[in-house]
Amino acid sequence: MAFILPDAEPPPDLAGVLPDGLSRQMLNAAVAAWFNAPFLKGLIRGRTATMARLATDGPDAALADAMAMVRDDAQPIMPRLRTARRDVALITALADLAGLWPLEQVTAALSAFADAAIDAAITTALAERGAPPRGLVALALGKLGSHELNYSSDADLIFLHDPDLIPCRAGEDPGEAAVRITRRAVAILADLTPDGYVARIDLRLRPASEITPMSISLNAAEQYYQSEALTWERVAFIRARAAGGDVAMGAAFLGRIRPFVWRRSLDYTAVRDIQSVSLRIRDHFEAGQGIGPGFDLKRGRGGIREVEFFAQIHQLIWGGRAPELRCPATLDGLAALGAAGHVPAADVQALSAAYRALRTLEHRLQMRRDEQTHAVPRLAADRAAVARLSGLQDGAALETALARITAPVAAAYDRLVQAALPEGTVVPADPAPWLKEHHRPLAKLLVPLIAGWRQGRYRSLRAEAARADFEAVLPGLIDGLAAAADPATAAGRLDAFLAALPAGVQFLALLRANPRLVTLLSNLIGVTPVLAEALARQPALFDIMLSPDAFAPLPDADRLTASLAQLCAGAAGVEDVLDRVRRWTAELRFQLGAQLIEGHADALTIGRNLADCADAAIRVLLPVVAADYARLHGAVPGGELVVLALGRHGGRAMTHASDLDLVFLFTGDHTVVSDGEKPLPASQYFNRLAARLVTALSVPTAAGAMYEIDTRLRPWGAKGNLALSISSFARYQLEEAESWEHMALCRARVVAGPAGTVEAVIGGVRAQVFAMPRDIDVLRESVLAMRADVATAKPPQGRYDVKLAPGGLVDLEFIVHFRQLATGQGLSPELRPAIDQLVTAGLLPAELAQAHDLLSRSLMWLRLLFPGARIPAAMPAQIGTLLGRALGATDFADVQQQLAIAKGVVRMAWADIILCKGNEP
């Protein structure tokens, strides 16, 4: 479509403004500009000499004058470039409106001026350091790179420098000098002064622009483009050229990276990448997609960008083997593709006509107020002015013309990007309508994420095979996100997982071949923050779920210890052992969580397994840490470190959130001295060794951290030694320990130390403690005081708290430990066997066993689903359904009812056993 300006007679008030001798076309253009373009009106009034030159010699001669002004070094650089820019703006606008210059000549003139100004700015910035224009180049990309600059466009530039040529002042390194020179050149061009500006400069197309300096060394840039750059950067370099500064250096650089842009193999992957960018733009600028006020000529459906992408996709596919297709300009590229038979002649004709029409209208929008805009005005008066500049009657006629222009572009581009989707794709090229149909609440959230994934933003999704498999599993992953308790958070976790995944081909192929793994991944990401965050940090954790025995029961602690010891046998030093143990622990904890989520194991079994894993880690690490420690301090004759587990670890009822309650003891005489190069007394020796073991278990490395360690249950708490002799421990327990410490001892187990002997000794200590005569009323008052302290320090966390709430696990534990200390019976460190023994002895009601199981299973699940005990007041429906299924209930309401019954059983037992004096068996 060509826009034709109607003839117009100059009104009387222009008689003294417009010079005589203007051609009829130029006069019409000036009149239209005067009444419809405030920016041009100001230039017509202010640039009288330029208007006179237009009248006598026409736009070509006037443009030559403006270009000569750019090169006139006798004038100061800042005002002369800005004056020349105003002249170029006036000349090109009137030549365009008059129909004297076609689109290609208008954009060429604007681009030539920008080139000259950029070169002058760089030359000046270098000359201010006494240097010639060498060592710094501005690469032009975008429309400036293809000589298609808009009327009021920014200039997309990348500055590169040669560190060996850049002039440095005292104390500067070449990189600092290049940045300062570049900053000065940009200021010459972009700073707004009373004379205006020369060009808006955009430096965001350089590699990693958010973190890299304004100018990049040639070597760094070349390395980046040869190894790390993405497809959108290849697209940008189709139109790249050296525009100013050391042009020869820039051209040589572009020659070296030409294989990055133009690949000899037919590059269909580029279609997918550009498609993703385009669809993301459509979604991001959704408000400007429909014809009418606000329609975006550049980014809208059927707009300028889609014509450009259409040409560039075909150029990237075929241009590797056909240099004649490597045309920077869009119209030239379309013509070359048509001549080569890669694009039908009808498409070439339709797209070329639409491109000319859209670009011409874009200039009309921008020349009115010198605005960098692409949107049809929202105000009716402004739309009418644009229509008049375009030779149309009114805004309605403008919208009709736009609909006719954009329709063939949108249709051709849709056909192209749809054809690029891998076979078997379910989610279409434009996912928004599909998402709105299947998962409406997620549409806005997922459209940009899907576009980013398809663009190959992450390494795991860049291989074509990986993309095809990803498309096949994408619907299942989306279903999983939709079912998540918090879809937005789950989507973020999936994105983080894909970002961290080092390679996607094998992993995604396995997902595609095993749909159950897609469901598993969705569940892990959607409902279990603990496992999802671990997976995002270490995607390799998912590998363990691919093994045949991923859901098989774990062996006992002894066999786990043997397996871990074998894994660490070939380690190269202590740090390597630590990393291997950390990875092993993380994998097993992850595996156990997955078994629970998938219903392959009972929560009570998982609690025992988690404790066994901790036992194995301690048993393998202790001799390694001790041997490393002994290299300097030797060994203590007759002495070894002993590790006691208490709390949930000791009771083999751990959750994924449990820390390790540990007490450290040592055998032998505390007065003996070690036999190493730097000998230490036994007490000091084992205290330091215990501290090293705590560090090994708790300090993060590259493989992460294992456990949080709590040592406050040791004698005298934080005031006491970290490790003390077994004899001192026994004496303390029998003579000084309080009732709460004896209760803690009820769940004590020997985890590591000399086999047999130590267990017998600790067992003997426990037996003596439990055989001690006690005043039952004093013990009861101690329990009540301790429970009150717990309630004050750790109040219940909401309605679903199964641990701290009245009738919860804390109350149940107090009841069991009270009976253990009062009677010396039921002394298993594990709570459920202890309950069974006490029930058999008639010391507890039988209903407590079932209450314990439900409360313990619930705690395991809640710690996995809500880390940090942050349970929402209203349970998400998806989580409620999962809990109902996991706890053997009909639904979540049934879960709540069963929990209420279990807490009631515990409260009744508390009232009967703790509150009622004299109610002893």
Secondary structure as the mmCIF struct_conf table of DSSP 4:
data_model
#
loop_
_struct_conf.conf_type_id
_struct_conf.id
_struct_conf.beg_label_comp_id
_struct_conf.beg_label_asym_id
_struct_conf.beg_label_seq_id
_struct_conf.end_label_comp_id
_struct_conf.end_label_asym_id
_struct_conf.end_label_seq_id
HELX_LH_PP_P HELX_LH_PP_P1 LEU A 5 ASP A 7
HELX_LH_PP_P HELX_LH_PP_P2 GLU A 9 PRO A 11
HELX_RH_3T_P HELX_RH_3T_P1 PRO A 12 LEU A 14
TURN_TY1_P TURN_TY1_P1 ALA A 15 VAL A 17
BEND BEND1 LEU A 18 LEU A 18
HELX_LH_PP_P HELX_LH_PP_P3 PRO A 19 PRO A 19
TURN_TY1_P TURN_TY1_P2 ASP A 20 GLY A 21
HELX_RH_AL_P HELX_RH_AL_P1 ARG A 24 ASN A 36
HELX_RH_AL_P HELX_RH_AL_P2 PRO A 38 GLY A 46
HELX_RH_AL_P HELX_RH_AL_P3 THR A 48 VAL A 70
TURN_TY1_P TURN_TY1_P3 ARG A 71 ARG A 71
TURN_TY1_P TURN_TY1_P4 ASP A 73 ALA A 74
BEND BEND2 GLN A 75 GLN A 75
HELX_RH_AL_P HELX_RH_AL_P4 ILE A 77 LEU A 97
TURN_TY1_P TURN_TY1_P5 ALA A 98 GLY A 99
BEND BEND3 LEU A 100 TRP A 101
HELX_RH_AL_P HELX_RH_AL_P5 LEU A 103 ALA A 127
TURN_TY1_P TURN_TY1_P6 GLU A 128 GLY A 130
BEND BEND4 PRO A 133 PRO A 133
BEND BEND5 GLY A 135 GLY A 135
STRN STRN1 LEU A 136 LEU A 141
HELX_RH_AL_P HELX_RH_AL_P6 GLY A 142 GLY A 145
TURN_TY1_P TURN_TY1_P7 SER A 146 HIS A 147
TURN_TY1_P TURN_TY1_P8 TYR A 151 SER A 152
STRN STRN2 ASP A 154 HIS A 161
TURN_TY1_P TURN_TY1_P9 PRO A 163 LEU A 165
BEND BEND6 ILE A 166 ILE A 166
TURN_TY1_P TURN_TY1_P10 ALA A 170 GLY A 171
HELX_RH_AL_P HELX_RH_AL_P7 PRO A 174 ALA A 190
STRN STRN3 THR A 193 THR A 193
TURN_TY1_P TURN_TY1_P11 PRO A 194 ASP A 195
STRN STRN4 GLY A 196 GLY A 196
BEND BEND7 VAL A 198 VAL A 198
STRN STRN5 ARG A 200 ASP A 202
TURN_TY1_P TURN_TY1_P12 ARG A 204 LEU A 205
BEND BEND8 ARG A 206 ARG A 206
TURN_TY1_P TURN_TY1_P13 PRO A 207 ILE A 211
BEND BEND9 THR A 212 THR A 212
BEND BEND10 MET A 214 MET A 214
STRN STRN6 SER A 215 SER A 217
HELX_RH_AL_P HELX_RH_AL_P8 LEU A 218 SER A 227
TURN_TY1_P TURN_TY1_P14 GLU A 228 GLU A 228
HELX_RH_AL_P HELX_RH_AL_P9 THR A 231 ILE A 238
TURN_TY1_P TURN_TY1_P15 ARG A 239 ARG A 239
STRN STRN7 ARG A 241 GLY A 245
BEND BEND11 ASP A 246 ASP A 246
HELX_RH_AL_P HELX_RH_AL_P10 VAL A 247 ARG A 256
TURN_TY1_P TURN_TY1_P16 ILE A 257 ILE A 257
HELX_RH_AL_P HELX_RH_AL_P11 ARG A 258 VAL A 261
BEND BEND12 TRP A 262 TRP A 262
BEND BEND13 ARG A 264 SER A 265
TURN_TY1_P TURN_TY1_P17 TYR A 268 TYR A 268
HELX_RH_AL_P HELX_RH_AL_P12 THR A 269 HIS A 284
TURN_TY1_P TURN_TY1_P18 PHE A 285 PHE A 285
HELX_RH_3T_P HELX_RH_3T_P2 GLU A 286 GLY A 288
BEND BEND14 GLN A 289 GLY A 292
TURN_TY1_P TURN_TY1_P19 PRO A 293 GLY A 294
STRN STRN8 ASP A 296 ASP A 296
TURN_TY1_P TURN_TY1_P20 LEU A 297 ARG A 299
BEND BEND15 GLY A 300 GLY A 300
TURN_TY1_P TURN_TY1_P21 ARG A 301 GLY A 302
BEND BEND16 GLY A 303 GLY A 303
HELX_RH_AL_P HELX_RH_AL_P13 ILE A 304 TRP A 318
TURN_TY1_P TURN_TY1_P22 GLY A 319 ARG A 321
HELX_RH_3T_P HELX_RH_3T_P3 PRO A 323 LEU A 325
BEND BEND17 PRO A 328 ALA A 329
HELX_RH_AL_P HELX_RH_AL_P14 THR A 330 ALA A 339
TURN_TY1_P TURN_TY1_P23 ALA A 340 GLY A 341
BEND BEND18 HIS A 342 VAL A 343
HELX_RH_AL_P HELX_RH_AL_P15 ALA A 345 ARG A 369
TURN_TY1_P TURN_TY1_P24 ASP A 370 ASP A 370
STRN STRN9 ALA A 375 ALA A 375
HELX_LH_PP_P HELX_LH_PP_P4 VAL A 376 PRO A 377
BEND BEND19 ARG A 378 LEU A 379
HELX_RH_AL_P HELX_RH_AL_P16 ALA A 380 LEU A 389
TURN_TY1_P TURN_TY1_P25 SER A 390 GLY A 391
BEND BEND20 GLN A 393 ASP A 394
HELX_RH_AL_P HELX_RH_AL_P17 GLY A 395 ALA A 419
TURN_TY1_P TURN_TY1_P26 ALA A 420 ALA A 420
BEND BEND21 LEU A 421 LEU A 421
HELX_LH_PP_P HELX_LH_PP_P5 PRO A 422 PRO A 422
TURN_TY1_P TURN_TY1_P27 GLU A 423 GLY A 424
BEND BEND22 VAL A 427 VAL A 427
BEND BEND23 ALA A 429 ASP A 430
HELX_RH_AL_P HELX_RH_AL_P18 PRO A 431 HIS A 438
HELX_RH_3T_P HELX_RH_3T_P4 ARG A 440 LEU A 442
HELX_RH_AL_P HELX_RH_AL_P19 ALA A 443 ARG A 454
TURN_TY1_P TURN_TY1_P28 GLN A 455 GLY A 456
BEND BEND24 TYR A 458 TYR A 458
HELX_RH_3T_P HELX_RH_3T_P5 ARG A 459 LEU A 461
BEND BEND25 ALA A 463 ALA A 463
HELX_RH_AL_P HELX_RH_AL_P20 GLU A 464 ALA A 482
TURN_TY1_P TURN_TY1_P29 ALA A 483 ALA A 483
BEND BEND26 ALA A 484 ASP A 486
HELX_RH_AL_P HELX_RH_AL_P21 PRO A 487 ALA A 500
BEND BEND27 PRO A 502 PRO A 502
HELX_RH_AL_P HELX_RH_AL_P22 VAL A 505 ALA A 513
HELX_RH_AL_P HELX_RH_AL_P23 PRO A 515 VAL A 527
HELX_RH_AL_P HELX_RH_AL_P24 PRO A 529 ARG A 537
HELX_RH_3T_P HELX_RH_3T_P6 PRO A 539 LEU A 546
BEND BEND28 SER A 547 SER A 547
TURN_TY1_P TURN_TY1_P30 PRO A 548 PHE A 551
BEND BEND29 ALA A 552 ALA A 552
HELX_LH_PP_P HELX_LH_PP_P6 PRO A 553 LEU A 554
HELX_RH_AL_P HELX_RH_AL_P25 ALA A 557 CYS A 568
TURN_TY1_P TURN_TY1_P31 ALA A 569 GLY A 570
BEND BEND30 ALA A 572 GLY A 573
HELX_RH_AL_P HELX_RH_AL_P26 VAL A 574 ILE A 597
TURN_TY1_P TURN_TY1_P32 GLU A 598 GLY A 599
BEND BEND31 HIS A 600 ALA A 601
HELX_RH_AL_P HELX_RH_AL_P27 ALA A 603 HIS A 633
TURN_TY1_P TURN_TY1_P33 PRO A 637 GLY A 638
STRN STRN10 LEU A 641 LEU A 646
HELX_RH_AL_P HELX_RH_AL_P28 GLY A 647 GLY A 650
TURN_TY1_P TURN_TY1_P34 GLY A 651 ARG A 652
TURN_TY1_P TURN_TY1_P35 HIS A 656 ALA A 657
STRN STRN11 LEU A 660 PHE A 666
BEND BEND32 GLY A 668 GLY A 668
TURN_TY1_P TURN_TY1_P36 HIS A 670 THR A 671
STRN STRN12 VAL A 673 VAL A 673
BEND BEND33 GLY A 676 LYS A 678
STRN STRN13 PRO A 681 PRO A 681
HELX_RH_AL_P HELX_RH_AL_P29 ALA A 682 SER A 698
BEND BEND34 VAL A 699 VAL A 699
STRN STRN14 THR A 701 THR A 701
TURN_TY1_P TURN_TY1_P37 ALA A 702 ALA A 703
STRN STRN15 GLY A 704 GLY A 704
STRN STRN16 ILE A 709 ASP A 710
TURN_TY1_P TURN_TY1_P38 ARG A 712 LEU A 713
BEND BEND35 ARG A 714 ARG A 714
TURN_TY1_P TURN_TY1_P39 PRO A 715 TRP A 716
HELX_RH_3T_P HELX_RH_3T_P7 GLY A 717 LYS A 719
BEND BEND36 GLY A 720 GLY A 720
BEND BEND37 LEU A 722 LEU A 722
STRN STRN17 ALA A 723 SER A 725
HELX_RH_AL_P HELX_RH_AL_P30 ILE A 726 GLU A 735
TURN_TY1_P TURN_TY1_P40 GLU A 736 GLU A 736
HELX_RH_AL_P HELX_RH_AL_P31 SER A 739 LEU A 745
TURN_TY1_P TURN_TY1_P41 CYS A 746 ARG A 747
STRN STRN18 ARG A 749 ALA A 752
BEND BEND38 GLY A 753 PRO A 754
TURN_TY1_P TURN_TY1_P42 ALA A 755 GLY A 756
HELX_RH_AL_P HELX_RH_AL_P32 THR A 757 ALA A 771
BEND BEND39 MET A 772 MET A 772
HELX_RH_AL_P HELX_RH_AL_P33 ILE A 776 ALA A 793
BEND BEND40 LYS A 794 LYS A 794
BEND BEND41 GLY A 798 GLY A 798
TURN_TY1_P TURN_TY1_P43 ARG A 799 TYR A 800
BEND BEND42 VAL A 802 ALA A 805
TURN_TY1_P TURN_TY1_P44 PRO A 806 GLY A 807
BEND BEND43 GLY A 808 GLY A 808
HELX_RH_AL_P HELX_RH_AL_P34 LEU A 809 THR A 823
BEND BEND44 GLY A 824 GLY A 824
BEND BEND45 PRO A 829 GLU A 830
HELX_RH_AL_P HELX_RH_AL_P35 LEU A 831 THR A 840
TURN_TY1_P TURN_TY1_P45 ALA A 841 GLY A 842
BEND BEND46 LEU A 843 LEU A 844
TURN_TY1_P TURN_TY1_P46 ALA A 846 ALA A 846
HELX_RH_AL_P HELX_RH_AL_P36 GLU A 847 LEU A 865
BEND BEND47 PHE A 866 PHE A 866
HELX_RH_3T_P HELX_RH_3T_P8 PRO A 867 ALA A 869
BEND BEND48 ALA A 873 ALA A 874
HELX_RH_AL_P HELX_RH_AL_P37 ALA A 877 ALA A 886
TURN_TY1_P TURN_TY1_P47 LEU A 887 GLY A 888
BEND BEND49 THR A 890 ASP A 891
HELX_RH_AL_P HELX_RH_AL_P38 PHE A 892 TRP A 910
HELX_RH_PI_P HELX_RH_PI_P1 ALA A 911 LEU A 915
BEND BEND50 CYS A 916 CYS A 916
TURN_TY1_P TURN_TY1_P48 LYS A 917 GLY A 918
#
